Amino acid sequence: MLKFFKLATLLLIIAACKDQSNKKTEETTAPPEQKTSEWTCLFDGTSLEGWRGYNMDSLPPGWTIKDSILTFDTELGLEQNYTGGKDIIYGAEEFDNFELYLEWKIPEGANSGIFYHVKEGYDGPPEVAPEYQIIDDANYADIHDLVGYNSQFGAEHPELLQDWQKTGADYAMHVADDSQKQLNPVGEWNSSKIVFTPEKVEHWLNGKKLLEFVPWSDDWKAKKNSGKWDNAPDYGKYKTGYIALQDHASPIWFRNIKIKKL
C-alpha cells in the first residue's frame, strides 16, 4: 500500500509539472495579434474621434480625412474670420511613457512637427512641449528667408537650415545623426518613431535611430537654458500630456498613427 501511495504521489507531481510547462508554452507562443494588442490606434483612416484643436473643443479649419489620410488642406484652412491656431491634439488621453509611431509626407518647402507631453493654456504646443521636427531639409532654405530668425541665435550661416531645425531633430535641443538619416524625398512617405522613458528618449526615422538623450538631465537643462527655450520656463517640464501635430501653413499628410504605453 505504501509503495502504491508513493507511486500515486509521484504521478501527480509529474502531471502538475507537465501542466505548468504547457501553460508556459501557451504563453510564449501566443498568436501575434495578442502580442500587438497593447498598441492604441490614434487614427485609423476613418474617424477623427479624439482629435481637436489646441485650446479648442473642435477641429480648426483645414484638418480633414482624404483617401483615409489625416490631411491638412491649406485651401480648407483659409476659412475667413478664423483667428485661432491650427495645431491639433489627440485630446482623448494623456500619455507619460510611450512608443509613438506614425507615417507622414510633405510637399516641397513644407514644415511640421510632432509634439508630446503637451499641456493646454499656452499660446501653442512649441512653448511647452518637445518636438520631433518634420521639414523639407533639401528645399526649405531655398524657399523661405531664414536670416532674420536664425540670426537671433548666433548662427554662422543664418540663411541655411540649422542642424537643430532639420527633420528628426529634437527641435532646438538635440540634432539628428546624419550618418543614420534616410529621409525620403518630398511627396514620399516616411515613418517616424518616438520612444519616451525617464531614462532615455529616442527619435527614429524610417527604421534608423537618429538620436537619444536623457530628459531632465544636467545636459538637457544646459541645452534648454542656453538656446531658444531660455525664456520659456515651462518648456519640457511636464512628464505627461497630449500628443500634438503641427500646422505650419503648408499641406501635410499623416497615417497609421498608433501609440504603446511603456
One Martini backbone bead per residue (centre of mass of N, CA, C, O) as a GRO file, in nm:
protein
  262
    1MET     BB    1   0.059   0.062  -0.022
    2LEU     BB    2   0.297   0.260   0.007
    3LYS     BB    3   0.396   0.228  -0.285
    4PHE     BB    4   0.134   0.326  -0.414
    5PHE     BB    5   0.134   0.610  -0.288
    6LYS     BB    6   0.405   0.706  -0.404
    7LEU     BB    7   0.327   0.669  -0.702
    8ALA     BB    8   0.085   0.863  -0.704
    9THR     BB    9   0.241   1.116  -0.618
   10LEU     BB   10   0.443   1.123  -0.856
   11LEU     BB   11   0.227   1.149  -1.080
   12LEU     BB   12   0.113   1.423  -0.982
   13ILE     BB   13   0.375   1.586  -1.013
   14ILE     BB   14   0.418   1.537  -1.313
   15ALA     BB   15   0.148   1.655  -1.407
   16ALA     BB   16   0.193   1.942  -1.294
   17CYS     BB   17   0.446   2.009  -1.462
   18LYS     BB   18   0.317   1.972  -1.738
   19ASP     BB   19   0.100   2.187  -1.703
   20GLN     BB   20   0.297   2.425  -1.657
   21SER     BB   21   0.450   2.390  -1.925
   22ASN     BB   22   0.206   2.438  -2.107
   23LYS     BB   23   0.149   2.727  -2.015
   24LYS     BB   24   0.419   2.848  -2.105
   25THR     BB   25   0.390   2.775  -2.401
   26GLU     BB   26   0.130   2.938  -2.451
   27GLU     BB   27   0.253   3.215  -2.375
   28THR     BB   28   0.502   3.208  -2.593
   29THR     BB   29   0.271   3.125  -2.836
   30ALA     BB   30   0.120   3.365  -2.892
   31PRO     BB   31  -0.049   3.532  -3.090
   32PRO     BB   32   0.031   3.822  -3.253
   33GLU     BB   33  -0.238   3.978  -3.186
   34GLN     BB   34  -0.185   3.974  -2.875
   35LYS     BB   35   0.096   4.126  -2.869
   36THR     BB   36  -0.037   4.398  -3.029
   37SER     BB   37  -0.278   4.504  -2.834
   38GLU     BB   38  -0.114   4.752  -2.691
   39TRP     BB   39  -0.199   4.914  -2.913
   40THR     BB   40  -0.305   5.250  -2.998
   41CYS     BB   41  -0.531   5.400  -3.201
   42LEU     BB   42  -0.543   5.742  -3.329
   43PHE     BB   43  -0.550   5.661  -3.650
   44ASP     BB   44  -0.757   5.473  -3.908
   45GLY     BB   45  -0.895   5.651  -4.165
   46THR     BB   46  -1.218   5.716  -4.050
   47SER     BB   47  -1.147   5.893  -3.782
   48LEU     BB   48  -1.150   6.199  -3.550
   49GLU     BB   49  -1.160   6.080  -3.287
   50GLY     BB   50  -1.006   6.289  -3.029
   51TRP     BB   51  -0.975   6.532  -3.210
   52ARG     BB   52  -0.832   6.869  -3.168
   53GLY     BB   53  -0.777   7.172  -3.093
   54TYR     BB   54  -0.580   7.381  -2.951
   55ASN     BB   55  -0.779   7.515  -2.713
   56MET     BB   56  -1.020   7.324  -2.813
   57ASP     BB   57  -1.340   7.152  -2.912
   58SER     BB   58  -1.238   7.156  -3.213
   59LEU     BB   59  -1.162   7.160  -3.533
   60PRO     BB   60  -0.982   7.322  -3.739
   61PRO     BB   61  -0.941   7.447  -4.027
   62GLY     BB   62  -0.815   7.183  -4.270
   63TRP     BB   63  -0.888   6.931  -4.115
   64THR     BB   64  -0.889   6.602  -4.267
   65ILE     BB   65  -1.023   6.336  -4.470
   66LYS     BB   66  -0.817   6.175  -4.729
   67ASP     BB   67  -0.790   5.874  -4.833
   68SER     BB   68  -0.735   5.784  -4.522
   69ILE     BB   69  -0.605   6.074  -4.452
   70LEU     BB   70  -0.447   6.295  -4.255
   71THR     BB   71  -0.526   6.637  -4.340
   72PHE     BB   72  -0.378   6.944  -4.450
   73ASP     BB   73  -0.580   7.190  -4.600
   74THR     BB   74  -0.516   7.502  -4.711
   75GLU     BB   75  -0.787   7.578  -4.839
   76LEU     BB   76  -0.963   7.510  -4.589
   77GLY     BB   77  -0.777   7.704  -4.398
   78LEU     BB   78  -0.911   7.988  -4.535
   79GLU     BB   79  -1.109   8.066  -4.337
   80GLN     BB   80  -1.293   8.315  -4.254
   81ASN     BB   81  -1.245   8.472  -3.938
   82TYR     BB   82  -1.004   8.302  -3.851
   83THR     BB   83  -0.769   8.326  -3.548
   84GLY     BB   84  -0.662   8.064  -3.473
   85GLY     BB   85  -0.512   7.787  -3.426
   86LYS     BB   86  -0.390   7.460  -3.604
   87ASP     BB   87  -0.320   7.283  -3.394
   88ILE     BB   88  -0.329   6.938  -3.290
   89ILE     BB   89  -0.495   6.700  -3.069
   90TYR     BB   90  -0.502   6.416  -2.866
   91GLY     BB   91  -0.771   6.450  -2.623
   92ALA     BB   92  -0.845   6.158  -2.485
   93GLU     BB   93  -0.528   6.136  -2.387
   94GLU     BB   94  -0.267   6.091  -2.173
   95PHE     BB   95   0.101   6.069  -2.178
   96ASP     BB   96   0.412   5.942  -2.075
   97ASN     BB   97   0.508   5.651  -2.148
   98PHE     BB   98   0.629   5.574  -2.489
   99GLU     BB   99   0.532   5.457  -2.825
  100LEU     BB  100   0.550   5.633  -3.133
  101TYR     BB  101   0.367   5.592  -3.446
  102LEU     BB  102   0.423   5.723  -3.787
  103GLU     BB  103   0.308   5.864  -4.100
  104TRP     BB  104   0.460   6.083  -4.359
  105LYS     BB  105   0.403   6.378  -4.574
  106ILE     BB  106   0.550   6.631  -4.797
  107PRO     BB  107   0.603   6.914  -4.949
  108GLU     BB  108   0.755   7.159  -5.080
  109GLY     BB  109   0.859   7.365  -4.811
  110ALA     BB  110   0.782   7.219  -4.558
  111ASN     BB  111   0.625   7.222  -4.216
  112SER     BB  112   0.653   7.037  -3.903
  113GLY     BB  113   0.520   6.836  -3.614
  114ILE     BB  114   0.585   6.647  -3.305
  115PHE     BB  115   0.415   6.629  -2.998
  116TYR     BB  116   0.474   6.604  -2.637
  117HIS     BB  117   0.350   6.677  -2.336
  118VAL     BB  118   0.091   6.839  -2.369
  119LYS     BB  119  -0.029   7.160  -2.271
  120GLU     BB  120  -0.270   7.372  -2.195
  121GLY     BB  121  -0.276   7.748  -2.199
  122TYR     BB  122  -0.109   7.826  -2.437
  123ASP     BB  123  -0.015   7.949  -2.743
  124GLY     BB  124   0.147   7.668  -2.783
  125PRO     BB  125   0.323   7.378  -2.799
  126PRO     BB  126   0.622   7.499  -2.827
  127GLU     BB  127   0.625   7.633  -2.533
  128VAL     BB  128   0.609   7.321  -2.378
  129ALA     BB  129   0.692   7.108  -2.610
  130PRO     BB  130   0.838   6.868  -2.752
  131GLU     BB  131   1.000   6.815  -3.088
  132TYR     BB  132   0.950   6.649  -3.384
  133GLN     BB  133   1.095   6.718  -3.672
  134ILE     BB  134   0.937   6.850  -3.979
  135ILE     BB  135   1.107   6.883  -4.301
  136ASP     BB  136   1.251   7.034  -4.587
  137ASP     BB  137   1.576   7.001  -4.613
  138ALA     BB  138   1.643   7.066  -4.925
  139ASN     BB  139   1.429   7.346  -4.970
  140TYR     BB  140   1.356   7.551  -4.748
  141ALA     BB  141   1.588   7.775  -4.774
  142ASP     BB  142   1.509   7.848  -5.079
  143ILE     BB  143   1.204   7.954  -4.996
  144HIS     BB  144   1.303   8.066  -4.715
  145ASP     BB  145   1.364   8.326  -4.489
  146LEU     BB  146   1.615   8.280  -4.216
  147VAL     BB  147   1.787   8.516  -4.112
  148GLY     BB  148   1.626   8.658  -3.888
  149TYR     BB  149   1.581   8.409  -3.708
  150ASN     BB  150   1.884   8.286  -3.687
  151SER     BB  151   2.041   8.540  -3.581
  152GLN     BB  152   1.936   8.528  -3.276
  153PHE     BB  153   2.135   8.247  -3.244
  154GLY     BB  154   2.424   8.285  -3.391
  155ALA     BB  155   2.447   8.208  -3.678
  156GLU     BB  156   2.682   8.170  -3.925
  157HIS     BB  157   2.439   8.063  -4.135
  158PRO     BB  158   2.124   8.190  -4.146
  159GLU     BB  159   2.029   8.090  -4.440
  160LEU     BB  160   2.036   7.816  -4.311
  161LEU     BB  161   1.961   7.514  -4.214
  162GLN     BB  162   1.973   7.390  -3.913
  163ASP     BB  163   2.034   7.110  -3.740
  164TRP     BB  164   1.794   7.176  -3.522
  165GLN     BB  165   1.579   7.198  -3.788
  166LYS     BB  166   1.579   6.912  -3.873
  167THR     BB  167   1.486   6.619  -3.942
  168GLY     BB  168   1.451   6.448  -3.621
  169ALA     BB  169   1.480   6.657  -3.432
  170ASP     BB  170   1.508   6.809  -3.124
  171TYR     BB  171   1.395   7.098  -3.121
  172ALA     BB  172   1.649   7.304  -3.016
  173MET     BB  173   1.844   7.052  -2.890
  174HIS     BB  174   1.866   6.779  -3.079
  175VAL     BB  175   2.047   6.618  -3.314
  176ALA     BB  176   2.076   6.446  -3.597
  177ASP     BB  177   2.212   6.163  -3.745
  178ASP     BB  178   2.326   6.166  -4.065
  179SER     BB  179   2.438   5.866  -4.092
  180GLN     BB  180   2.118   5.757  -4.026
  181LYS     BB  181   1.981   5.920  -4.253
  182GLN     BB  182   1.657   5.840  -4.431
  183LEU     BB  183   1.520   6.066  -4.640
  184ASN     BB  184   1.255   6.112  -4.811
  185PRO     BB  185   1.121   6.264  -5.050
  186VAL     BB  186   0.909   6.464  -5.149
  187GLY     BB  187   0.595   6.284  -5.159
  188GLU     BB  188   0.701   6.074  -4.956
  189TRP     BB  189   0.705   5.830  -4.732
  190ASN     BB  190   0.739   5.836  -4.374
  191SER     BB  191   0.883   5.713  -4.067
  192SER     BB  192   0.805   5.756  -3.715
  193LYS     BB  193   0.976   5.747  -3.385
  194ILE     BB  194   0.888   5.764  -3.035
  195VAL     BB  195   1.079   5.724  -2.731
  196PHE     BB  196   0.958   5.739  -2.387
  197THR     BB  197   1.168   5.784  -2.100
  198PRO     BB  198   1.337   5.883  -1.815
  199GLU     BB  199   1.609   5.745  -1.933
  200LYS     BB  200   1.502   5.767  -2.252
  201VAL     BB  201   1.526   5.919  -2.577
  202GLU     BB  202   1.386   5.849  -2.909
  203HIS     BB  203   1.470   5.893  -3.260
  204TRP     BB  204   1.301   5.788  -3.560
  205LEU     BB  205   1.382   5.697  -3.916
  206ASN     BB  206   1.316   5.456  -4.118
  207GLY     BB  207   1.451   5.247  -3.890
  208LYS     BB  208   1.640   5.481  -3.769
  209LYS     BB  209   1.849   5.601  -3.530
  210LEU     BB  210   1.917   5.951  -3.454
  211LEU     BB  211   1.858   5.971  -3.134
  212GLU     BB  212   1.962   6.040  -2.785
  213PHE     BB  213   1.829   6.113  -2.447
  214VAL     BB  214   1.816   6.269  -2.125
  215PRO     BB  215   1.573   6.372  -1.941
  216TRP     BB  216   1.651   6.626  -1.711
  217SER     BB  217   1.931   6.661  -1.733
  218ASP     BB  218   2.205   6.851  -1.727
  219ASP     BB  219   2.226   6.867  -2.034
  220TRP     BB  220   1.934   6.944  -2.088
  221LYS     BB  221   1.934   7.206  -1.917
  222ALA     BB  222   2.159   7.351  -2.071
  223LYS     BB  223   2.011   7.363  -2.343
  224LYS     BB  224   1.752   7.504  -2.246
  225ASN     BB  225   1.922   7.765  -2.112
  226SER     BB  226   2.098   7.838  -2.413
  227GLY     BB  227   1.846   7.900  -2.605
  228LYS     BB  228   1.530   7.912  -2.721
  229TRP     BB  229   1.422   7.823  -2.403
  230ASP     BB  230   1.515   8.041  -2.184
  231ASN     BB  231   1.204   8.192  -2.206
  232ALA     BB  232   1.070   7.890  -2.134
  233PRO     BB  233   0.989   7.765  -1.832
  234ASP     BB  234   0.783   7.511  -1.938
  235TYR     BB  235   0.971   7.363  -2.104
  236GLY     BB  236   0.964   7.013  -2.065
  237LYS     BB  237   0.835   6.962  -1.760
  238TYR     BB  238   0.640   6.753  -1.843
  239LYS     BB  239   0.536   6.396  -1.782
  240THR     BB  240   0.259   6.468  -1.921
  241GLY     BB  241   0.039   6.432  -2.221
  242TYR     BB  242  -0.018   6.528  -2.531
  243ILE     BB  243  -0.065   6.478  -2.867
  244ALA     BB  244   0.083   6.662  -3.150
  245LEU     BB  245   0.009   6.855  -3.449
  246GLN     BB  246   0.149   7.059  -3.704
  247ASP     BB  247   0.084   7.372  -3.830
  248HIS     BB  248   0.270   7.550  -4.122
  249ALA     BB  249   0.115   7.647  -4.387
  250SER     BB  250   0.111   7.342  -4.498
  251PRO     BB  251   0.089   7.063  -4.634
  252ILE     BB  252  -0.023   6.743  -4.481
  253TRP     BB  253   0.045   6.385  -4.405
  254PHE     BB  254  -0.129   6.124  -4.218
  255ARG     BB  255  -0.062   5.784  -4.083
  256ASN     BB  256  -0.059   5.533  -3.873
  257ILE     BB  257  -0.150   5.612  -3.571
  258LYS     BB  258   0.039   5.499  -3.281
  259ILE     BB  259   0.034   5.366  -2.933
  260LYS     BB  260   0.259   5.272  -2.655
  261LYS     BB  261   0.278   5.179  -2.343
  262LEU     BB  262   0.560   5.184  -2.084
   0.00000   0.00000   0.00000
